[in-house]
Amino acid sequence: MSVENFLFDFGIIGAGIAGLTCAKRLQSGGFSVVVLDKSRGVGGRLATRRIDSTPVDHGLPYITPDGQYTENLISLCHPWTSSPPTYIHPDGINSIPKSLREGLTIHRNFLVTSVAYGDTWRIKSEAGEVAAKSLIIAIPAPQALSLLKNSNFTEADFLQALASVHYEPCITFMAGYSQPLPDNYPLFSRSITADIRWVGLDSSKRVNPPQSLIVIHSSPDFAAANFDLSPLESLAPMLLSQAGLPAPDWLQVHRWRYALPLIRLPFDYLKSSIVPLYICGDFCCDSLPPLEAAMTSAVAVVNALIYQSC
Ligand SMILES: Cc1cc2nc3c(=O)[nH]c(=O)nc-3n(C[C@H](O)[C@H](O)[C@H](O)COP(=O)(O)OP(=O)(O)OC[C@H]3O[C@@H](n4cnc5c(N)ncnc54)[C@H](O)[C@@H]3O)c2cc1C
């Protein structure tokens, strides 16, 4: 295992919008920061997959202006629908977090398996180990909980708060058509059946799309009932038929175990009273929609840290 000798001011676990927001602001404030993410890329649930060179948004489908931070993101986007107002990125929603990563030290393919606090934090993965004075965890609460349970951290109130959070799962189906779909196929619809929470014509977000591309988000109940089924592709004909769609030329599926927070925390973030540990994300700020909450929570952590260090 390689151990990085440098001691960062902050180690941030998670390169989703919350982790990147923290990292950007702390680095601008003059702190040294390292961001660690288990994935190949950044952005977490602001996820875009390239299929035959066409971007497909298989996580968050669009930005809605739900508060000051989502409104700021709109400057990076193009309008999609006017009623309700939604905004997309023509190269895929993942272009938004990618624009934040510039200048940051990010270790990708770095699945953090445990953290340990002595005089400093040792943040460990099979890929190596990094050291930081303070730790910010910016991943869904159930994942944070299992990480901390695997560590020498025992603060009961803190762990209980994390354990109270629950997420809804979602299965995303992506379907491609070489033939055009009916002209009047809606750009998106919500809750059209008990199995479908959302269906959208993803290709309508692109400039001159080479094919028609549909994204279906299953309902949480459907996802919970079928999450471990294999192969999940066998469920697609039923959902496509419910969405009034023919058999596609190709199909891909993605499982989101933690798609949307259902039972959340009324705080802006969690802070340990024993060690320099902070947790932020969309399960905090429970009065706000999740994306706005994730960024509000991240900014609240940074403001607390910068204020503290003055
Ligand atoms: C299908 C779908 C539809 C959605 N629709 C909406 C919507 O309409 N409106 C809305 O407001 N929100 C919506 N959301 C939710 C929104 O995308 C999230 O609230 C937001 O992206 C959360 O950002 P985050 O940074 O807190 O977490 P994430 O984006 O989950 O980022 C966490 C990061 O941590 C990494 N990670 C996790 N564990 C580890 C580990 N042990 N080691 C290293 N890295 C780790 C992950 O790889 C990930 O990159 C939707 C999400 C999905 C999936």
The ligand as a MOL file (V3000), in Angstrom:
LIG
                    3D

  0  0  0     0  0            999 V3000
M  V30 BEGIN CTAB
M  V30 COUNTS 53 58 0 0 0
M  V30 BEGIN ATOM
M  V30 1 C -32.1650 8.9120 -10.8000 0
M  V30 2 C -31.9700 10.1650 -9.9670 0
M  V30 3 C -32.8580 11.2290 -10.1030 0
M  V30 4 C -32.6850 12.3780 -9.3220 0
M  V30 5 N -33.5600 13.4360 -9.4690 0
M  V30 6 C -33.4100 14.5320 -8.7170 0
M  V30 7 C -34.2860 15.6600 -8.8660 0
M  V30 8 O -35.1820 15.6590 -9.7080 0
M  V30 9 N -34.0870 16.7510 -8.0510 0
M  V30 10 C -33.0780 16.7950 -7.1260 0
M  V30 11 O -32.9340 17.8070 -6.4110 0
M  V30 12 N -32.2360 15.7490 -6.9760 0
M  V30 13 C -32.3770 14.6380 -7.7290 0
M  V30 14 N -31.5170 13.5810 -7.5700 0
M  V30 15 C -30.5530 13.6150 -6.4480 0
M  V30 16 C -29.2920 14.4500 -6.7290 0
M  V30 17 O -28.6420 13.9440 -7.8570 0
M  V30 18 C -28.4200 14.3300 -5.4730 0
M  V30 19 O -29.1250 14.9060 -4.3800 0
M  V30 20 C -27.0670 15.0260 -5.5520 0
M  V30 21 O -26.4110 14.7320 -6.7590 0
M  V30 22 C -26.2570 14.5640 -4.3360 0
M  V30 23 O -24.9080 14.9780 -4.4230 0
M  V30 24 P -23.8550 14.4970 -3.3380 0
M  V30 25 O -22.5820 15.1280 -3.7050 0
M  V30 26 O -24.4200 14.7720 -1.9760 0
M  V30 27 O -23.7870 12.8940 -3.4410 0
M  V30 28 P -23.3310 11.9610 -4.6540 0
M  V30 29 O -23.6400 12.5730 -5.9560 0
M  V30 30 O -23.9200 10.6250 -4.3630 0
M  V30 31 O -21.7390 11.8990 -4.5150 0
M  V30 32 C -21.1090 11.0300 -3.6190 0
M  V30 33 C -19.7970 10.5450 -4.2240 0
M  V30 34 O -19.1410 9.7450 -3.2480 0
M  V30 35 C -18.5280 8.6410 -3.8600 0
M  V30 36 N -18.3620 7.6220 -2.8120 0
M  V30 37 C -19.3200 6.9550 -2.1160 0
M  V30 38 N -18.7690 6.1250 -1.2090 0
M  V30 39 C -17.4230 6.2850 -1.3320 0
M  V30 40 C -16.2940 5.7100 -0.6550 0
M  V30 41 N -16.4240 4.8110 0.3450 0
M  V30 42 N -15.0440 6.0680 -1.0550 0
M  V30 43 C -14.8650 6.9810 -2.0560 0
M  V30 44 N -15.9080 7.5580 -2.7180 0
M  V30 45 C -17.1570 7.2240 -2.3520 0
M  V30 46 C -19.4560 8.2690 -5.0050 0
M  V30 47 O -18.7620 7.5930 -6.0270 0
M  V30 48 C -19.9670 9.6500 -5.4460 0
M  V30 49 O -19.1770 10.1720 -6.5050 0
M  V30 50 C -31.6290 12.4430 -8.3740 0
M  V30 51 C -30.7210 11.3720 -8.2780 0
M  V30 52 C -30.8940 10.2400 -9.0550 0
M  V30 53 C -29.9040 9.1070 -8.9280 0
M  V30 END ATOM
M  V30 BEGIN BOND
M  V30 1 1 1 2
M  V30 2 1 2 3
M  V30 3 2 2 52
M  V30 4 2 3 4
M  V30 5 1 4 5
M  V30 6 1 4 50
M  V30 7 2 5 6
M  V30 8 1 6 7
M  V30 9 1 6 13
M  V30 10 2 7 8
M  V30 11 1 7 9
M  V30 12 1 9 10
M  V30 13 2 10 11
M  V30 14 1 10 12
M  V30 15 2 12 13
M  V30 16 1 13 14
M  V30 17 1 14 15
M  V30 18 1 14 50
M  V30 19 1 15 16
M  V30 20 1 16 17
M  V30 21 1 16 18
M  V30 22 1 18 19
M  V30 23 1 18 20
M  V30 24 1 20 21
M  V30 25 1 20 22
M  V30 26 1 22 23
M  V30 27 1 23 24
M  V30 28 2 24 25
M  V30 29 1 24 26
M  V30 30 1 24 27
M  V30 31 1 27 28
M  V30 32 2 28 29
M  V30 33 1 28 30
M  V30 34 1 28 31
M  V30 35 1 31 32
M  V30 36 1 32 33
M  V30 37 1 33 34
M  V30 38 1 33 48
M  V30 39 1 34 35
M  V30 40 1 35 36
M  V30 41 1 35 46
M  V30 42 1 36 37
M  V30 43 1 36 45
M  V30 44 2 37 38
M  V30 45 1 38 39
M  V30 46 1 39 40
M  V30 47 2 39 45
M  V30 48 1 40 41
M  V30 49 2 40 42
M  V30 50 1 42 43
M  V30 51 2 43 44
M  V30 52 1 44 45
M  V30 53 1 46 47
M  V30 54 1 46 48
M  V30 55 1 48 49
M  V30 56 2 50 51
M  V30 57 1 51 52
M  V30 58 1 52 53
M  V30 END BOND
M  V30 END CTAB
M  END
